[in-house]
Amino acid sequence: MTVSCPTRGGIVAAVSGYLSQAGCDIQDSSQFTDQQSGRFFMRLSFLPEQGLEALADGFAPLAADFRMDYQFRDLSQKAKVVIMVSRFGHCLNDLLYRSRIGALPVQIMAVISNHTDYQKQVVNADIPFHFIRVTPETKPEAEAAIMQVVRDTGAELVVLARYMQVLSDQMCREMSGRIINIHHSFLPSFKGANPYKQAYEKGVRLIGATAHYVTADLDEGPIIEQDTIRVTHAQSAADYVSLGRDVEAQVLARAIHAHIHRRVFLNGSKTVVFPASPGEYASERMG
């Protein structure tokens, strides 16, 4: 269960009391009050004695009193995801593997690309592959085709796994909070194209990757996850690219894991990201 609302006294007692009276066994709880925005955020994991629809219906009057945005979600149901990729396949490969072993409990409904480099690999994994060419002249038609795939598959999340095309403002607005991008830089540094080259030219000693929600402002969306790796003066720009690949894959996977487990809350231009509940990182099998 996730809850966000204006902060006031008694929220935790009201929510936990309702679940307790409904026979739910609370396993884990996280909460945070943002003093700047005056918003309260809460996430609870619990074992219910009744269906989630009945729980949600019974919770509605209390939610109205506290002006809550809330959601009940059965995390045993795998999230439906569409992955988009261009010519760098390391993040795609990592997500396919994590999905296969259950480390990421997602159902990859389709892979979309503006190139055919990974078509055979995706099809061999029994996942539909959609080649949608993008040019300046065909961009509106291409995005319409992409959105059709998203709607047809029922995907709740689109992952840009090094998809090297800028999405339109319209698509960003329509999919607000439902598109995660991996940017190969430790934002807010080195936005836009060729961030590793920018970092190399600046002589930095740390390079990194940032997973964020996509907005109409390029590389400005709310940040979900970040990480870094050290580099030295002796390494080339090509070394930066190679070293950064592992960081990109790990950061993207962690961001997706947080999103599908409902651990991420949008909070203006930022996010609140709660830690995982016990057992949420467990895989179905080792390989």
C-alpha positions in Angstrom: 0.0 0.0 0.0 1.2 3.5 -0.8 -0.1 6.8 0.6 0.8 10.4 0.0 -1.1 13.4 1.4 -0.7 16.8 3.1 1.1 16.2 6.4 -0.9 16.3 9.6 -1.0 14.4 12.9 -2.5 10.9 13.1 -1.8 9.6 9.6 0.3 6.6 10.6 -2.1 5.6 13.4 -5.1 5.9 11.0 -3.6 3.8 8.2 -2.1 1.1 10.4 -5.2 1.0 12.5 -7.4 0.5 9.5 -5.2 -2.4 8.2 -5.1 -4.0 11.6 -8.8 -3.9 12.0 -9.2 -5.4 8.5 -7.1 -8.4 9.6 -3.9 -7.4 7.7 -0.5 -8.5 9.1 1.8 -5.5 8.5 5.3 -6.8 7.5 7.2 -3.6 6.8 6.5 0.1 6.9 8.3 3.3 5.8 7.3 6.9 6.1 8.7 10.3 5.4 7.5 13.9 5.9 8.9 16.5 3.5 9.0 19.7 5.6 9.6 21.9 2.6 6.6 20.7 0.5 4.4 19.8 3.5 3.8 16.3 2.0 3.7 13.0 3.8 4.7 9.7 2.1 4.1 6.1 3.4 4.6 2.6 2.1 3.4 -0.5 3.9 3.9 -4.2 3.0 1.3 -6.5 4.5 -0.5 -9.9 4.2 -4.2 -9.4 3.8 -7.1 -11.5 4.9 -9.4 -10.2 2.2 -9.2 -9.0 -1.4 -7.4 -5.7 -2.2 -10.5 -4.3 -4.0 -12.5 -4.7 -0.8 -9.7 -3.2 1.3 -9.5 -0.2 -1.1 -13.2 0.4 -1.0 -13.3 0.3 2.8 -10.3 2.7 3.0 -11.9 5.4 0.7 -13.7 7.4 3.5 -10.5 7.6 5.6 -8.5 8.6 2.5 -10.9 11.4 1.7 -10.7 12.7 5.3 -6.9 13.0 5.0 -6.9 14.0 1.3 -4.8 11.0 0.4 -3.6 9.7 -2.9 -3.3 5.9 -2.3 -3.0 2.6 -4.0 -3.2 -1.0 -3.1 -1.1 -3.3 -5.2 -0.5 -7.1 -5.2 3.3 -7.3 -5.7 3.0 -11.0 -6.7 1.7 -9.8 -10.0 4.6 -9.0 -12.4 4.7 -5.5 -13.8 4.3 -5.2 -17.6 7.2 -3.4 -19.2 8.2 -2.2 -22.7 11.9 -1.7 -23.3 13.3 0.7 -25.9 16.9 0.5 -27.1 19.1 1.8 -29.9 22.6 0.4 -30.6 24.1 0.0 -27.1 22.8 -3.3 -25.7 24.4 -3.7 -22.3 21.3 -2.4 -20.4 19.0 -4.5 -22.5 21.1 -7.6 -22.0 21.1 -7.0 -18.2 17.4 -6.5 -18.0 16.6 -9.6 -20.1 18.8 -11.7 -17.7 17.4 -10.2 -14.5 13.9 -10.8 -15.8 14.7 -14.4 -16.7 16.0 -15.3 -13.3 13.3 -13.3 -11.4 15.7 -10.7 -10.0 13.4 -8.2 -11.6 9.8 -9.4 -11.4 8.7 -7.9 -14.7 7.0 -9.2 -17.7 8.7 -7.8 -20.8 5.9 -7.3 -23.2 7.9 -6.0 -26.1 11.2 -4.5 -27.1 11.2 -1.4 -29.4 14.2 -0.2 -31.4 15.1 2.2 -34.1 17.7 -0.3 -35.2 17.7 -4.1 -35.8 20.9 -5.0 -34.0 19.1 -6.9 -31.2 16.1 -8.3 -33.1 17.4 -11.9 -33.2 18.4 -11.9 -29.5 15.0 -10.5 -28.4 13.0 -12.9 -30.6 15.0 -15.9 -29.4 13.9 -14.9 -25.9 10.3 -15.2 -27.0 9.7 -11.4 -26.7 8.0 -9.4 -29.5 10.5 -7.1 -31.3 9.2 -3.9 -33.0 11.5 -2.1 -35.4 10.3 1.5 -35.6 12.5 3.7 -37.7 12.8 7.3 -36.6 13.8 10.3 -38.8 13.0 14.0 -38.3 10.3 13.6 -40.9 8.7 10.5 -39.5 9.0 11.2 -35.8 5.3 11.9 -35.1 4.3 8.6 -36.9 7.1 6.7 -35.1 5.9 7.9 -31.7 2.3 7.1 -32.6 3.5 3.5 -33.4 5.4 3.3 -30.1 2.4 4.5 -28.1 0.2 1.9 -29.9 2.6 -0.9 -28.8 2.4 0.5 -25.2 -1.4 0.5 -25.3 -1.7 -2.9 -27.0 0.6 -4.6 -24.5 -1.0 -2.9 -21.4 2.5 -1.8 -20.3 2.6 0.2 -17.1 6.2 1.2 -17.6 8.5 2.1 -20.5 12.2 1.8 -20.0 14.7 3.7 -22.2 17.6 1.3 -22.0 20.0 3.6 -23.9 17.4 4.6 -26.5 19.1 7.5 -28.2 16.1 9.5 -29.4 14.5 12.5 -27.7 10.9 11.9 -27.0 8.3 14.6 -27.8 6.7 16.9 -25.2 3.4 15.2 -25.9 4.6 11.7 -25.2 6.4 12.9 -22.0 3.2 14.4 -20.7 1.0 11.5 -21.6 3.5 9.0 -20.0 4.4 11.2 -17.0 5.9 9.1 -14.2 5.8 6.0 -16.4 9.0 6.3 -18.5 12.4 5.7 -16.9 15.6 6.7 -18.7 19.2 5.8 -18.0 21.6 8.7 -18.6 25.3 7.9 -18.8 26.3 10.8 -16.5 26.0 11.7 -12.8 23.4 14.4 -13.3 23.2 17.3 -13.1 26.6 17.3 -14.7 27.1 16.6 -18.4 23.6 16.6 -19.8 22.7 16.0 -23.4 24.8 14.2 -26.0 28.3 12.6 -25.5 28.5 13.0 -21.7 31.5 10.7 -21.4 33.4 12.9 -23.9 32.3 15.9 -21.8 33.6 14.2 -18.6 36.9 13.2 -20.2 37.5 16.8 -21.5 36.8 18.1 -18.0 39.3 15.7 -16.5 36.8 14.4 -13.9 37.8 11.6 -11.4 34.3 10.2 -11.0 31.9 9.2 -13.8 28.5 7.8 -13.2 25.0 7.1 -14.3 21.6 8.4 -13.4 18.1 6.8 -13.8 15.3 9.3 -13.8 11.8 9.8 -14.9 11.5 11.4 -18.4 10.0 14.8 -18.7 9.8 17.4 -21.5 13.0 19.0 -20.2 15.9 16.9 -21.4 17.8 15.1 -18.6 15.9 17.2 -16.0 13.4 14.6 -14.8 13.1 13.5 -11.1 16.1 11.3 -10.2 15.4 7.8 -8.9 18.9 6.2 -8.6 22.5 7.1 -9.2 26.0 5.6 -8.8 29.6 6.4 -9.7 32.9 4.7 -10.6 36.4 6.2 -10.3 38.6 7.0 -13.3 42.1 8.4 -13.6 44.1 10.7 -15.9 45.5 7.7 -17.7 42.2 6.5 -19.1 40.8 7.5 -22.4 37.3 8.7 -23.4 36.7 5.1 -24.7 37.7 3.7 -21.3 35.1 6.0 -19.7 32.4 4.4 -22.0 33.5 0.9 -21.2 33.7 1.5 -17.4 30.4 3.2 -17.4 28.4 0.4 -18.9 28.3 -1.7 -15.7 27.2 1.3 -13.7 24.5 2.2 -16.2 23.1 -1.4 -16.1 23.1 -1.6 -12.3 21.6 1.9 -11.8 18.8 1.2 -14.3 17.9 -2.1 -12.7 17.8 -0.6 -9.3 15.5 2.2 -10.4 13.1 -0.2 -12.2 13.1 -2.4 -9.0 12.1 0.5 -6.9 9.4 1.7 -9.3 7.7 -1.7 -9.8 7.7 -2.3 -6.0 6.0 1.1 -5.5 8.9 2.4 -3.5 9.2 5.7 -5.5 7.0 8.7 -4.9 7.1 11.8 -7.1 7.6 14.9 -4.9 7.6 17.9 -7.2 10.9 17.9 -9.2 12.4 15.2 -6.8 11.5 11.8 -5.6 11.1 10.0 -2.3 12.6 6.4 -2.6 12.0 4.0 0.3 14.2 1.0 0.9 13.1 -2.5 -0.2 11.0 -4.7 2.1 12.6 -7.9 3.3 12.7 -10.5 0.6 12.0 -8.2 -2.3 15.5 -8.7 -3.8 15.2 -12.5 -3.8 15.4 -14.2 -7.2 13.4 -17.2 -8.3 16.5 -19.0 -9.5 20.2 -18.4 -9.8 20.6 -18.6 -13.5 
